């Protein structure tokens, strides 16, 4: 009986160590920071709804911003205005999150269209128009 107990306890310890190592590698993946601020002229009675890779993550109202760490790699950011009372289309932007870096965007609002603009970059009216989905 003693040898059977030793064998079982050793197998159990091997399983526990393998689990700890796999959990440690999964959580040690590099990440980057994503910050999405609201533009000052966004509107006091409007918020924006944010989806990352198709999953809803936040409704951001006046005086708030979205700030989170994301795994490195490409992600699709989709935004639309809340409340969704009038015609407005969701817009999507792809961002390639780099490990250890911070990606800052501003949520802008123009003519029932909410879009994300990289911080420090001005978009021309034509570029804003190109963000609209085809009808």
N, C-alpha and C positions, 0 to 999 in steps of 0.2 A: 504494500500500500504506500509505503514511503516513496518509492521511486515513481509511482503514478502521480502522487501529489506534487513531487518535485517537477515532473514533466509538465503538468498542467499549470503550475505557478510560473514556470519559465515561459511557456507559450503566452500566458496572460501578460507577463511583463514585456515580452517582445511586442505584442499587440499594442499595449499602452504606449511604449516608446515610439512605435511607428505612427500611431495616431498623433502624438504630441509633435513629432517632426513634421507631419503633413499639415497640421493646423498652423504651425509656426511659419511654414513656407507660404501658405495661403494668405496670411495676414501681413507678411513682409513684402507684398508686391508694392512697387513704387507708385506713388500717387502725386497728383498735382492739384493745386487749389483753383477753384472757380468762384469768381465773385461777379454777381450781376446786380448793378445798381439801377435805381430808377432815375430817369432824367428829371431835372427840376420842373420842367413844364409838362410832365406826364398827366397831370390832372388830379385834383383832390378827391374826386369821387370815382376814380378808376383804379383798378389793380391789374396786374398781369398774372396769368397762369403759366407756370413753367413745367415742361415735360423734358426729361432727359432719357434718351433712347426709348421713347414711347411710354415711359412711366411718369405719372404725375408726381411731382415732388413738392410744389409750393404754389400758393397764391401770395403774391407780394404786394402789400398795400403801401400807402404813403408813409414815409418815415422809416421804411424797412428795406432790406436788401437780402439777396440770397448769397450765402457763403458756405461752401462745402468743399471737401476733398473728394476727388474722383480718381479712379484707377487710370493709369496712363493708357493712352490710346485714343482712337477717334470716338467721338460721341456726337449725337444729333440733339441739338437744343431746339425745342419748339415752344413758341410763346403765342398767346392771344390775350385779348383784353377781357377783363372781368368787371362788371357783369357783361355777359354775352347777349345784350339786348338788341343791338343793331347789327347790320351786316358788317362783318369783319372777318378776315381770314387768318388762320394760323400761319406763321412764318417759321421756317426752320433754318438753322445755321449749323454747319459742322465745325467742330473744334477738335483739334488734335492735342490732347492734354499731354504735356511733357512732364516727366518725373521731377519733382522738386520746384517746379515753376508755378507762377500765379498768372491766371488768365482773367482779365477784367473786361467786362462788357457793360454797356449801358442799355437799358430797355427804353426805347424811344416810342413815341406815339405820334402818328400823323394820319389824319383822314381815316379814322377807324382801322388803321393798320398798326399793329405793334410789331416791332422788329428789334433785333439785337445788333448793336454797333460796337465793334472793338473800341476800347477806351483810347482816346487820342486820335481817332480816325474820323474824318468827316465824310459823309456819304452825299453824293450829288442827287438831285431829284430823279435822274435817270436810274441810278443804282437803287434808290428806294422803290421806284416803279418796278424794277426787275424782281424785287422780293415778292411781289404779288403773285399768287398762284394763277395759272391760266383758268379761264372760265369755260 
